[in-house]
Amino acid sequence: QVHLVESGGGSVQAGGSLKLSCVVSGATASRIYMAWFRQGPGKEREGVAVTFADGRYTYYADSVKERFTISHDIAKNTLYLQIDNLKPEDTAMYYCAASINYIISTSWSDPDKYPYWGQGTQVTVSS
C-alpha cells in the first residue's frame, strides 16, 4: 500500500515561492508515476505536473510551465514541487498522487489514473 503525506503549503504574497513536499512510503518514489494536482475553490481537480523514473517522463500543465518544477529526492523517497512567482490564481489545495501502473502520456493529468492520494496541503496567495 502506497502512503503519501504532503507538507509545505502556506500563505504567501504574489511573487513569492513555496516548495511542497510529498513523503512516500510503501513504494520507491522514483519508480512509480508521481504527480501533483490542485483544486481551487469551486474548481475541478487539475493536474499540474507528473514525473517518472529518470525524468524523461515529465510533463507540466501549460498554466504552470516556467514557474513550477517537479523533482525527486531519492535518498529521502520524497517528491517535491517548487513553485516560483506565485499568483493569486495558484490558490488551491495541492495533492500528491501516485500510480504503480503505466500511464500513457496523454492521460497523465486524469485524476482517475492515480489510485493513491495524500491528504493535501493548502496554498493561499494574496495579491
CNS distance restraints for C-alpha pairs under 8 A (distance, minus, plus):
assign (resid   1 and name CA) (resid  26 and name CA) 5.52 0.50 0.50
assign (resid   1 and name CA) (resid  27 and name CA) 7.85 0.50 0.50
assign (resid   2 and name CA) (resid  24 and name CA) 7.09 0.50 0.50
assign (resid   2 and name CA) (resid  25 and name CA) 5.79 0.50 0.50
assign (resid   2 and name CA) (resid  26 and name CA) 4.50 0.50 0.50
assign (resid   2 and name CA) (resid  27 and name CA) 5.93 0.50 0.50
assign (resid   2 and name CA) (resid  98 and name CA) 7.89 0.50 0.50
assign (resid   2 and name CA) (resid 116 and name CA) 6.48 0.50 0.50
assign (resid   3 and name CA) (resid  24 and name CA) 5.88 0.50 0.50
assign (resid   3 and name CA) (resid  25 and name CA) 5.12 0.50 0.50
assign (resid   3 and name CA) (resid  26 and name CA) 6.21 0.50 0.50
assign (resid   3 and name CA) (resid 116 and name CA) 7.17 0.50 0.50
assign (resid   3 and name CA) (resid 117 and name CA) 7.59 0.50 0.50
assign (resid   3 and name CA) (resid 118 and name CA) 7.19 0.50 0.50
assign (resid   4 and name CA) (resid  22 and name CA) 6.19 0.50 0.50
assign (resid   4 and name CA) (resid  23 and name CA) 5.73 0.50 0.50
assign (resid   4 and name CA) (resid  24 and name CA) 4.94 0.50 0.50
assign (resid   4 and name CA) (resid  25 and name CA) 6.62 0.50 0.50
assign (resid   4 and name CA) (resid  96 and name CA) 6.91 0.50 0.50
assign (resid   4 and name CA) (resid  97 and name CA) 7.55 0.50 0.50
assign (resid   4 and name CA) (resid 116 and name CA) 7.52 0.50 0.50
assign (resid   4 and name CA) (resid 117 and name CA) 6.29 0.50 0.50
assign (resid   4 and name CA) (resid 118 and name CA) 4.67 0.50 0.50
assign (resid   4 and name CA) (resid 119 and name CA) 7.78 0.50 0.50
assign (resid   5 and name CA) (resid  21 and name CA) 7.98 0.50 0.50
assign (resid   5 and name CA) (resid  22 and name CA) 5.28 0.50 0.50
assign (resid   5 and name CA) (resid  23 and name CA) 5.24 0.50 0.50
assign (resid   5 and name CA) (resid  24 and name CA) 6.84 0.50 0.50
assign (resid   5 and name CA) (resid  96 and name CA) 7.75 0.50 0.50
assign (resid   5 and name CA) (resid 118 and name CA) 5.28 0.50 0.50
assign (resid   5 and name CA) (resid 119 and name CA) 6.69 0.50 0.50
assign (resid   5 and name CA) (resid 120 and name CA) 7.74 0.50 0.50
assign (resid   6 and name CA) (resid  20 and name CA) 7.05 0.50 0.50
assign (resid   6 and name CA) (resid  21 and name CA) 5.43 0.50 0.50
assign (resid   6 and name CA) (resid  22 and name CA) 4.26 0.50 0.50
assign (resid   6 and name CA) (resid  23 and name CA) 6.50 0.50 0.50
assign (resid   6 and name CA) (resid  95 and name CA) 7.15 0.50 0.50
assign (resid   6 and name CA) (resid  96 and name CA) 6.64 0.50 0.50
assign (resid   6 and name CA) (resid 118 and name CA) 6.28 0.50 0.50
assign (resid   6 and name CA) (resid 119 and name CA) 6.92 0.50 0.50
assign (resid   6 and name CA) (resid 120 and name CA) 5.91 0.50 0.50
assign (resid   6 and name CA) (resid 121 and name CA) 6.00 0.50 0.50
assign (resid   7 and name CA) (resid  20 and name CA) 5.83 0.50 0.50
assign (resid   7 and name CA) (resid  21 and name CA) 5.27 0.50 0.50
assign (resid   7 and name CA) (resid  22 and name CA) 6.54 0.50 0.50
assign (resid   7 and name CA) (resid 120 and name CA) 7.76 0.50 0.50
assign (resid   7 and name CA) (resid 121 and name CA) 5.76 0.50 0.50
assign (resid   8 and name CA) (resid  18 and name CA) 7.07 0.50 0.50
assign (resid   8 and name CA) (resid  19 and name CA) 6.01 0.50 0.50
assign (resid   8 and name CA) (resid  20 and name CA) 4.47 0.50 0.50
assign (resid   8 and name CA) (resid  21 and name CA) 6.00 0.50 0.50
assign (resid   8 and name CA) (resid 121 and name CA) 6.95 0.50 0.50
assign (resid   9 and name CA) (resid  18 and name CA) 7.04 0.50 0.50
assign (resid   9 and name CA) (resid  19 and name CA) 7.63 0.50 0.50
assign (resid   9 and name CA) (resid  20 and name CA) 6.19 0.50 0.50
assign (resid   9 and name CA) (resid 121 and name CA) 5.22 0.50 0.50
assign (resid   9 and name CA) (resid 122 and name CA) 5.12 0.50 0.50
assign (resid   9 and name CA) (resid 123 and name CA) 4.93 0.50 0.50
assign (resid   9 and name CA) (resid 124 and name CA) 7.98 0.50 0.50
assign (resid  10 and name CA) (resid  18 and name CA) 7.90 0.50 0.50
assign (resid  10 and name CA) (resid 121 and name CA) 8.00 0.50 0.50
assign (resid  10 and name CA) (resid 122 and name CA) 6.20 0.50 0.50
assign (resid  10 and name CA) (resid 123 and name CA) 5.07 0.50 0.50
assign (resid  10 and name CA) (resid 124 and name CA) 6.20 0.50 0.50
assign (resid  11 and name CA) (resid 123 and name CA) 6.06 0.50 0.50
assign (resid  11 and name CA) (resid 124 and name CA) 4.63 0.50 0.50
assign (resid  11 and name CA) (resid 125 and name CA) 5.86 0.50 0.50
assign (resid  11 and name CA) (resid 126 and name CA) 7.53 0.50 0.50
assign (resid  12 and name CA) (resid  16 and name CA) 6.27 0.50 0.50
assign (resid  12 and name CA) (resid  17 and name CA) 7.69 0.50 0.50
assign (resid  12 and name CA) (resid 123 and name CA) 7.90 0.50 0.50
assign (resid  12 and name CA) (resid 124 and name CA) 6.34 0.50 0.50
assign (resid  12 and name CA) (resid 125 and name CA) 5.07 0.50 0.50
assign (resid  12 and name CA) (resid 126 and name CA) 6.35 0.50 0.50
assign (resid  13 and name CA) (resid  86 and name CA) 7.52 0.50 0.50
assign (resid  13 and name CA) (resid 125 and name CA) 5.36 0.50 0.50
assign (resid  13 and name CA) (resid 126 and name CA) 4.79 0.50 0.50
assign (resid  13 and name CA) (resid 127 and name CA) 6.01 0.50 0.50
assign (resid  14 and name CA) (resid  85 and name CA) 6.79 0.50 0.50
assign (resid  14 and name CA) (resid  86 and name CA) 5.13 0.50 0.50
assign (resid  14 and name CA) (resid  87 and name CA) 5.00 0.50 0.50
assign (resid  14 and name CA) (resid  88 and name CA) 6.32 0.50 0.50
assign (resid  14 and name CA) (resid 125 and name CA) 5.79 0.50 0.50
assign (resid  14 and name CA) (resid 126 and name CA) 5.74 0.50 0.50
assign (resid  14 and name CA) (resid 127 and name CA) 5.25 0.50 0.50
assign (resid  15 and name CA) (resid  84 and name CA) 7.14 0.50 0.50
assign (resid  15 and name CA) (resid  85 and name CA) 4.09 0.50 0.50
assign (resid  15 and name CA) (resid  86 and name CA) 4.86 0.50 0.50
assign (resid  15 and name CA) (resid  87 and name CA) 6.49 0.50 0.50
assign (resid  16 and name CA) (resid  84 and name CA) 6.32 0.50 0.50
assign (resid  16 and name CA) (resid  85 and name CA) 5.38 0.50 0.50
assign (resid  16 and name CA) (resid  86 and name CA) 5.42 0.50 0.50
assign (resid  17 and name CA) (resid  82 and name CA) 7.48 0.50 0.50
assign (resid  17 and name CA) (resid  83 and name CA) 5.45 0.50 0.50
assign (resid  17 and name CA) (resid  84 and name CA) 4.44 0.50 0.50
assign (resid  17 and name CA) (resid  85 and name CA) 6.04 0.50 0.50
assign (resid  17 and name CA) (resid  86 and name CA) 6.07 0.50 0.50
assign (resid  18 and name CA) (resid  82 and name CA) 6.08 0.50 0.50
assign (resid  18 and name CA) (resid  83 and name CA) 5.26 0.50 0.50
assign (resid  18 and name CA) (resid  84 and name CA) 6.74 0.50 0.50
assign (resid  19 and name CA) (resid  80 and name CA) 6.70 0.50 0.50
assign (resid  19 and name CA) (resid  81 and name CA) 5.59 0.50 0.50
assign (resid  19 and name CA) (resid  82 and name CA) 4.38 0.50 0.50
assign (resid  19 and name CA) (resid  83 and name CA) 6.04 0.50 0.50
assign (resid  20 and name CA) (resid  80 and name CA) 5.48 0.50 0.50
assign (resid  20 and name CA) (resid  81 and name CA) 5.01 0.50 0.50
assign (resid  20 and name CA) (resid  82 and name CA) 6.39 0.50 0.50
assign (resid  20 and name CA) (resid  83 and name CA) 7.92 0.50 0.50
assign (resid  21 and name CA) (resid  78 and name CA) 6.66 0.50 0.50
assign (resid  21 and name CA) (resid  79 and name CA) 5.79 0.50 0.50
assign (resid  21 and name CA) (resid  80 and name CA) 4.59 0.50 0.50
assign (resid  21 and name CA) (resid  81 and name CA) 6.60 0.50 0.50
assign (resid  22 and name CA) (resid  78 and name CA) 5.46 0.50 0.50
assign (resid  22 and name CA) (resid  79 and name CA) 4.97 0.50 0.50
assign (resid  22 and name CA) (resid  80 and name CA) 6.22 0.50 0.50
assign (resid  22 and name CA) (resid  96 and name CA) 6.30 0.50 0.50
assign (resid  22 and name CA) (resid 118 and name CA) 7.99 0.50 0.50
assign (resid  23 and name CA) (resid  76 and name CA) 7.69 0.50 0.50
assign (resid  23 and name CA) (resid  77 and name CA) 6.37 0.50 0.50
assign (resid  23 and name CA) (resid  78 and name CA) 4.50 0.50 0.50
assign (resid  23 and name CA) (resid  79 and name CA) 6.52 0.50 0.50
assign (resid  24 and name CA) (resid  28 and name CA) 7.30 0.50 0.50
assign (resid  24 and name CA) (resid  29 and name CA) 6.20 0.50 0.50
assign (resid  24 and name CA) (resid  77 and name CA) 5.83 0.50 0.50
assign (resid  24 and name CA) (resid  78 and name CA) 5.77 0.50 0.50
assign (resid  24 and name CA) (resid  79 and name CA) 7.57 0.50 0.50
assign (resid  25 and name CA) (resid  77 and name CA) 7.67 0.50 0.50
assign (resid  27 and name CA) (resid  31 and name CA) 7.80 0.50 0.50
assign (resid  27 and name CA) (resid  32 and name CA) 7.56 0.50 0.50
assign (resid  28 and name CA) (resid  32 and name CA) 6.78 0.50 0.50
assign (resid  28 and name CA) (resid  77 and name CA) 6.33 0.50 0.50
assign (resid  29 and name CA) (resid  33 and name CA) 7.83 0.50 0.50
assign (resid  29 and name CA) (resid  34 and name CA) 7.13 0.50 0.50
assign (resid  29 and name CA) (resid  72 and name CA) 7.28 0.50 0.50
assign (resid  29 and name CA) (resid  74 and name CA) 7.23 0.50 0.50
assign (resid  29 and name CA) (resid  77 and name CA) 5.48 0.50 0.50
assign (resid  29 and name CA) (resid  78 and name CA) 6.47 0.50 0.50
assign (resid  29 and name CA) (resid  79 and name CA) 6.89 0.50 0.50
assign (resid  30 and name CA) (resid  52 and name CA) 6.10 0.50 0.50
assign (resid  30 and name CA) (resid  53 and name CA) 4.77 0.50 0.50
assign (resid  30 and name CA) (resid  54 and name CA) 7.35 0.50 0.50
assign (resid  30 and name CA) (resid  72 and name CA) 6.63 0.50 0.50
assign (resid  30 and name CA) (resid  74 and name CA) 6.64 0.50 0.50
assign (resid  30 and name CA) (resid  77 and name CA) 7.56 0.50 0.50
assign (resid  31 and name CA) (resid  52 and name CA) 6.39 0.50 0.50
assign (resid  31 and name CA) (resid  53 and name CA) 5.14 0.50 0.50
assign (resid  31 and name CA) (resid 100 and name CA) 7.98 0.50 0.50
assign (resid  32 and name CA) (resid  52 and name CA) 5.96 0.50 0.50
assign (resid  32 and name CA) (resid  53 and name CA) 7.00 0.50 0.50
assign (resid  32 and name CA) (resid  98 and name CA) 6.83 0.50 0.50
assign (resid  32 and name CA) (resid  99 and name CA) 6.03 0.50 0.50
assign (resid  32 and name CA) (resid 100 and name CA) 4.98 0.50 0.50
assign (resid  32 and name CA) (resid 101 and name CA) 7.52 0.50 0.50
assign (resid  33 and name CA) (resid  50 and name CA) 7.07 0.50 0.50
assign (resid  33 and name CA) (resid  51 and name CA) 6.05 0.50 0.50
assign (resid  33 and name CA) (resid  52 and name CA) 4.89 0.50 0.50
assign (resid  33 and name CA) (resid  53 and name CA) 7.82 0.50 0.50
assign (resid  33 and name CA) (resid  98 and name CA) 5.53 0.50 0.50
assign (resid  33 and name CA) (resid  99 and name CA) 5.12 0.50 0.50
assign (resid  33 and name CA) (resid 100 and name CA) 6.23 0.50 0.50
assign (resid  33 and name CA) (resid 101 and name CA) 7.49 0.50 0.50
assign (resid  33 and name CA) (resid 102 and name CA) 7.49 0.50 0.50
assign (resid  33 and name CA) (resid 103 and name CA) 7.54 0.50 0.50
assign (resid  34 and name CA) (resid  50 and name CA) 5.61 0.50 0.50
assign (resid  34 and name CA) (resid  51 and name CA) 5.56 0.50 0.50
assign (resid  34 and name CA) (resid  52 and name CA) 6.40 0.50 0.50
assign (resid  34 and name CA) (resid  79 and name CA) 7.68 0.50 0.50
assign (resid  34 and name CA) (resid  96 and name CA) 7.29 0.50 0.50
assign (resid  34 and name CA) (resid  97 and name CA) 5.77 0.50 0.50
assign (resid  34 and name CA) (resid  98 and name CA) 4.52 0.50 0.50
assign (resid  34 and name CA) (resid  99 and name CA) 6.63 0.50 0.50
assign (resid  35 and name CA) (resid  47 and name CA) 7.36 0.50 0.50
assign (resid  35 and name CA) (resid  48 and name CA) 7.57 0.50 0.50
assign (resid  35 and name CA) (resid  49 and name CA) 5.52 0.50 0.50
assign (resid  35 and name CA) (resid  50 and name CA) 4.01 0.50 0.50
assign (resid  35 and name CA) (resid  51 and name CA) 6.35 0.50 0.50
assign (resid  35 and name CA) (resid  96 and name CA) 5.86 0.50 0.50
assign (resid  35 and name CA) (resid  97 and name CA) 5.18 0.50 0.50
assign (resid  35 and name CA) (resid  98 and name CA) 6.30 0.50 0.50
assign (resid  36 and name CA) (resid  47 and name CA) 6.19 0.50 0.50
assign (resid  36 and name CA) (resid  48 and name CA) 5.71 0.50 0.50
assign (resid  36 and name CA) (resid  49 and name CA) 5.37 0.50 0.50
assign (resid  36 and name CA) (resid  50 and name CA) 6.40 0.50 0.50
assign (resid  36 and name CA) (resid  81 and name CA) 7.53 0.50 0.50
assign (resid  36 and name CA) (resid  94 and name CA) 6.85 0.50 0.50
assign (resid  36 and name CA) (resid  95 and name CA) 5.63 0.50 0.50
assign (resid  36 and name CA) (resid  96 and name CA) 4.73 0.50 0.50
assign (resid  36 and name CA) (resid  97 and name CA) 6.17 0.50 0.50
assign (resid  37 and name CA) (resid  45 and name CA) 6.49 0.50 0.50
assign (resid  37 and name CA) (resid  46 and name CA) 5.33 0.50 0.50
assign (resid  37 and name CA) (resid  47 and name CA) 4.27 0.50 0.50
assign (resid  37 and name CA) (resid  48 and name CA) 5.38 0.50 0.50
assign (resid  37 and name CA) (resid  49 and name CA) 7.19 0.50 0.50
assign (resid  37 and name CA) (resid  94 and name CA) 5.72 0.50 0.50
assign (resid  37 and name CA) (resid  95 and name CA) 5.09 0.50 0.50
assign (resid  37 and name CA) (resid  96 and name CA) 6.41 0.50 0.50
assign (resid  37 and name CA) (resid  97 and name CA) 7.33 0.50 0.50
assign (resid  38 and name CA) (resid  45 and name CA) 5.56 0.50 0.50
assign (resid  38 and name CA) (resid  46 and name CA) 5.27 0.50 0.50
assign (resid  38 and name CA) (resid  47 and name CA) 6.51 0.50 0.50
assign (resid  38 and name CA) (resid  48 and name CA) 6.98 0.50 0.50
assign (resid  38 and name CA) (resid  92 and name CA) 5.82 0.50 0.50
assign (resid  38 and name CA) (resid  93 and name CA) 5.44 0.50 0.50
assign (resid  38 and name CA) (resid  94 and name CA) 4.28 0.50 0.50
assign (resid  38 and name CA) (resid  95 and name CA) 5.88 0.50 0.50
assign (resid  39 and name CA) (resid  43 and name CA) 6.03 0.50 0.50
assign (resid  39 and name CA) (resid  44 and name CA) 5.91 0.50 0.50
assign (resid  39 and name CA) (resid  45 and name CA) 4.42 0.50 0.50
assign (resid  39 and name CA) (resid  46 and name CA) 6.14 0.50 0.50
assign (resid  39 and name CA) (resid  92 and name CA) 5.16 0.50 0.50
assign (resid  39 and name CA) (resid  93 and name CA) 5.31 0.50 0.50
assign (resid  39 and name CA) (resid  94 and name CA) 6.60 0.50 0.50
assign (resid  40 and name CA) (resid  44 and name CA) 7.32 0.50 0.50
assign (resid  40 and name CA) (resid  45 and name CA) 7.53 0.50 0.50
assign (resid  40 and name CA) (resid  90 and name CA) 7.81 0.50 0.50
assign (resid  40 and name CA) (resid  91 and name CA) 6.15 0.50 0.50
assign (resid  40 and name CA) (resid  92 and name CA) 4.02 0.50 0.50
assign (resid  40 and name CA) (resid  93 and name CA) 6.31 0.50 0.50
assign (resid  41 and name CA) (resid  92 and name CA) 6.81 0.50 0.50
assign (resid  45 and name CA) (resid 111 and name CA) 7.46 0.50 0.50
assign (resid  46 and name CA) (resid 109 and name CA) 7.01 0.50 0.50
assign (resid  46 and name CA) (resid 111 and name CA) 7.92 0.50 0.50
assign (resid  47 and name CA) (resid  61 and name CA) 6.72 0.50 0.50
assign (resid  47 and name CA) (resid 108 and name CA) 7.69 0.50 0.50
assign (resid  47 and name CA) (resid 109 and name CA) 4.52 0.50 0.50
assign (resid  47 and name CA) (resid 110 and name CA) 7.06 0.50 0.50
assign (resid  47 and name CA) (resid 111 and name CA) 7.31 0.50 0.50
assign (resid  48 and name CA) (resid  60 and name CA) 5.55 0.50 0.50
assign (resid  48 and name CA) (resid  61 and name CA) 4.89 0.50 0.50
assign (resid  48 and name CA) (resid  63 and name CA) 7.99 0.50 0.50
assign (resid  48 and name CA) (resid  64 and name CA) 6.76 0.50 0.50
assign (resid  48 and name CA) (resid 109 and name CA) 7.37 0.50 0.50
assign (resid  49 and name CA) (resid  58 and name CA) 7.27 0.50 0.50
assign (resid  49 and name CA) (resid  59 and name CA) 5.54 0.50 0.50
assign (resid  49 and name CA) (resid  60 and name CA) 4.34 0.50 0.50
assign (resid  49 and name CA) (resid  61 and name CA) 6.28 0.50 0.50
assign (resid  49 and name CA) (resid  68 and name CA) 7.99 0.50 0.50
assign (resid  49 and name CA) (resid  69 and name CA) 7.95 0.50 0.50
assign (resid  49 and name CA) (resid  70 and name CA) 6.56 0.50 0.50
assign (resid  49 and name CA) (resid 109 and name CA) 7.78 0.50 0.50
assign (resid  50 and name CA) (resid  57 and name CA) 7.69 0.50 0.50
assign (resid  50 and name CA) (resid  58 and name CA) 5.48 0.50 0.50
assign (resid  50 and name CA) (resid  59 and name CA) 5.43 0.50 0.50
assign (resid  50 and name CA) (resid  60 and name CA) 6.73 0.50 0.50
assign (resid  50 and name CA) (resid  70 and name CA) 7.15 0.50 0.50
assign (resid  50 and name CA) (resid 108 and name CA) 6.90 0.50 0.50
assign (resid  50 and name CA) (resid 109 and name CA) 7.88 0.50 0.50
assign (resid  51 and name CA) (resid  55 and name CA) 5.94 0.50 0.50
assign (resid  51 and name CA) (resid  56 and name CA) 7.88 0.50 0.50
assign (resid  51 and name CA) (resid  57 and name CA) 5.54 0.50 0.50
assign (resid  51 and name CA) (resid  58 and name CA) 4.33 0.50 0.50
assign (resid  51 and name CA) (resid  59 and name CA) 6.76 0.50 0.50
assign (resid  51 and name CA) (resid  70 and name CA) 7.07 0.50 0.50
assign (resid  51 and name CA) (resid  71 and name CA) 7.52 0.50 0.50
assign (resid  52 and name CA) (resid  56 and name CA) 7.30 0.50 0.50
assign (resid  52 and name CA) (resid  57 and name CA) 5.42 0.50 0.50
assign (resid  52 and name CA) (resid  58 and name CA) 6.66 0.50 0.50
assign (resid  53 and name CA) (resid  57 and name CA) 7.36 0.50 0.50
assign (resid  57 and name CA) (resid 105 and name CA) 7.78 0.50 0.50
assign (resid  59 and name CA) (resid 108 and name CA) 7.99 0.50 0.50
assign (resid  60 and name CA) (resid  64 and name CA) 6.71 0.50 0.50
assign (resid  60 and name CA) (resid  65 and name CA) 5.97 0.50 0.50
assign (resid  60 and name CA) (resid  68 and name CA) 7.94 0.50 0.50
assign (resid  61 and name CA) (resid  65 and name CA) 6.41 0.50 0.50
assign (resid  64 and name CA) (resid  68 and name CA) 5.68 0.50 0.50
assign (resid  67 and name CA) (resid  83 and name CA) 5.89 0.50 0.50
assign (resid  67 and name CA) (resid  84 and name CA) 5.06 0.50 0.50
assign (resid  67 and name CA) (resid  85 and name CA) 6.39 0.50 0.50
assign (resid  67 and name CA) (resid  86 and name CA) 7.90 0.50 0.50
assign (resid  68 and name CA) (resid  81 and name CA) 6.64 0.50 0.50
assign (resid  68 and name CA) (resid  82 and name CA) 5.55 0.50 0.50
assign (resid  68 and name CA) (resid  83 and name CA) 4.65 0.50 0.50
assign (resid  68 and name CA) (resid  84 and name CA) 6.36 0.50 0.50
assign (resid  69 and name CA) (resid  80 and name CA) 7.96 0.50 0.50
assign (resid  69 and name CA) (resid  81 and name CA) 5.58 0.50 0.50
assign (resid  69 and name CA) (resid  82 and name CA) 5.01 0.50 0.50
assign (resid  69 and name CA) (resid  83 and name CA) 6.67 0.50 0.50
assign (resid  70 and name CA) (resid  79 and name CA) 7.38 0.50 0.50
assign (resid  70 and name CA) (resid  80 and name CA) 5.66 0.50 0.50
assign (resid  70 and name CA) (resid  81 and name CA) 4.64 0.50 0.50
assign (resid  70 and name CA) (resid  82 and name CA) 6.47 0.50 0.50
assign (resid  71 and name CA) (resid  79 and name CA) 5.89 0.50 0.50
assign (resid  71 and name CA) (resid  80 and name CA) 5.24 0.50 0.50
assign (resid  71 and name CA) (resid  81 and name CA) 6.62 0.50 0.50
assign (resid  72 and name CA) (resid  77 and name CA) 7.25 0.50 0.50
assign (resid  72 and name CA) (resid  78 and name CA) 5.80 0.50 0.50
assign (resid  72 and name CA) (resid  79 and name CA) 4.61 0.50 0.50
assign (resid  72 and name CA) (resid  80 and name CA) 6.09 0.50 0.50
assign (resid  73 and name CA) (resid  77 and name CA) 5.82 0.50 0.50
assign (resid  73 and name CA) (resid  78 and name CA) 5.30 0.50 0.50
assign (resid  73 and name CA) (resid  79 and name CA) 6.47 0.50 0.50
assign (resid  73 and name CA) (resid  80 and name CA) 7.81 0.50 0.50
assign (resid  74 and name CA) (resid  78 and name CA) 6.71 0.50 0.50
assign (resid  86 and name CA) (resid  90 and name CA) 6.52 0.50 0.50
assign (resid  86 and name CA) (resid 125 and name CA) 6.80 0.50 0.50
assign (resid  87 and name CA) (resid  91 and name CA) 7.62 0.50 0.50
assign (resid  87 and name CA) (resid 125 and name CA) 6.23 0.50 0.50
assign (resid  87 and name CA) (resid 126 and name CA) 7.78 0.50 0.50
assign (resid  87 and name CA) (resid 127 and name CA) 7.56 0.50 0.50
assign (resid  88 and name CA) (resid 124 and name CA) 7.41 0.50 0.50
assign (resid  88 and name CA) (resid 125 and name CA) 4.71 0.50 0.50
assign (resid  88 and name CA) (resid 126 and name CA) 5.67 0.50 0.50
assign (resid  88 and name CA) (resid 127 and name CA) 6.13 0.50 0.50
assign (resid  89 and name CA) (resid 125 and name CA) 7.60 0.50 0.50
assign (resid  90 and name CA) (resid 123 and name CA) 7.46 0.50 0.50
assign (resid  90 and name CA) (resid 124 and name CA) 7.45 0.50 0.50
assign (resid  90 and name CA) (resid 125 and name CA) 6.76 0.50 0.50
assign (resid  91 and name CA) (resid 122 and name CA) 7.83 0.50 0.50
assign (resid  91 and name CA) (resid 123 and name CA) 5.38 0.50 0.50
assign (resid  91 and name CA) (resid 124 and name CA) 4.56 0.50 0.50
assign (resid  91 and name CA) (resid 125 and name CA) 5.45 0.50 0.50
assign (resid  92 and name CA) (resid 122 and name CA) 6.07 0.50 0.50
assign (resid  92 and name CA) (resid 123 and name CA) 5.51 0.50 0.50
assign (resid  92 and name CA) (resid 124 and name CA) 6.60 0.50 0.50
assign (resid  93 and name CA) (resid 120 and name CA) 5.93 0.50 0.50
assign (resid  93 and name CA) (resid 121 and name CA) 5.56 0.50 0.50
assign (resid  93 and name CA) (resid 122 and name CA) 4.36 0.50 0.50
assign (resid  93 and name CA) (resid 123 and name CA) 6.06 0.50 0.50
assign (resid  94 and name CA) (resid 120 and name CA) 5.28 0.50 0.50
assign (resid  94 and name CA) (resid 121 and name CA) 5.27 0.50 0.50
assign (resid  94 and name CA) (resid 122 and name CA) 6.07 0.50 0.50
assign (resid  94 and name CA) (resid 123 and name CA) 7.02 0.50 0.50
assign (resid  95 and name CA) (resid 117 and name CA) 6.89 0.50 0.50
assign (resid  95 and name CA) (resid 118 and name CA) 5.94 0.50 0.50
assign (resid  95 and name CA) (resid 119 and name CA) 6.75 0.50 0.50
assign (resid  95 and name CA) (resid 120 and name CA) 4.43 0.50 0.50
assign (resid  95 and name CA) (resid 121 and name CA) 6.62 0.50 0.50
assign (resid  96 and name CA) (resid 117 and name CA) 5.86 0.50 0.50
assign (resid  96 and name CA) (resid 118 and name CA) 5.44 0.50 0.50
assign (resid  96 and name CA) (resid 120 and name CA) 6.97 0.50 0.50
assign (resid  97 and name CA) (resid 114 and name CA) 6.02 0.50 0.50
assign (resid  97 and name CA) (resid 115 and name CA) 7.55 0.50 0.50
assign (resid  97 and name CA) (resid 116 and name CA) 5.52 0.50 0.50
assign (resid  97 and name CA) (resid 117 and name CA) 4.49 0.50 0.50
assign (resid  97 and name CA) (resid 118 and name CA) 6.50 0.50 0.50
assign (resid  98 and name CA) (resid 114 and name CA) 5.36 0.50 0.50
assign (resid  98 and name CA) (resid 115 and name CA) 6.64 0.50 0.50
assign (resid  98 and name CA) (resid 116 and name CA) 5.12 0.50 0.50
assign (resid  98 and name CA) (resid 117 and name CA) 6.58 0.50 0.50
assign (resid  99 and name CA) (resid 113 and name CA) 7.07 0.50 0.50
assign (resid  99 and name CA) (resid 114 and name CA) 4.93 0.50 0.50
assign (resid  99 and name CA) (resid 115 and name CA) 6.07 0.50 0.50
assign (resid  99 and name CA) (resid 116 and name CA) 6.52 0.50 0.50
assign (resid 103 and name CA) (resid 107 and name CA) 6.48 0.50 0.50
assign (resid 103 and name CA) (resid 108 and name CA) 6.14 0.50 0.50
assign (resid 103 and name CA) (resid 113 and name CA) 6.98 0.50 0.50
assign (resid 104 and name CA) (resid 108 and name CA) 6.56 0.50 0.50
assign (resid 107 and name CA) (resid 113 and name CA) 7.66 0.50 0.50
assign (resid 108 and name CA) (resid 113 and name CA) 7.42 0.50 0.50
assign (resid 110 and name CA) (resid 114 and name CA) 7.86 0.50 0.50
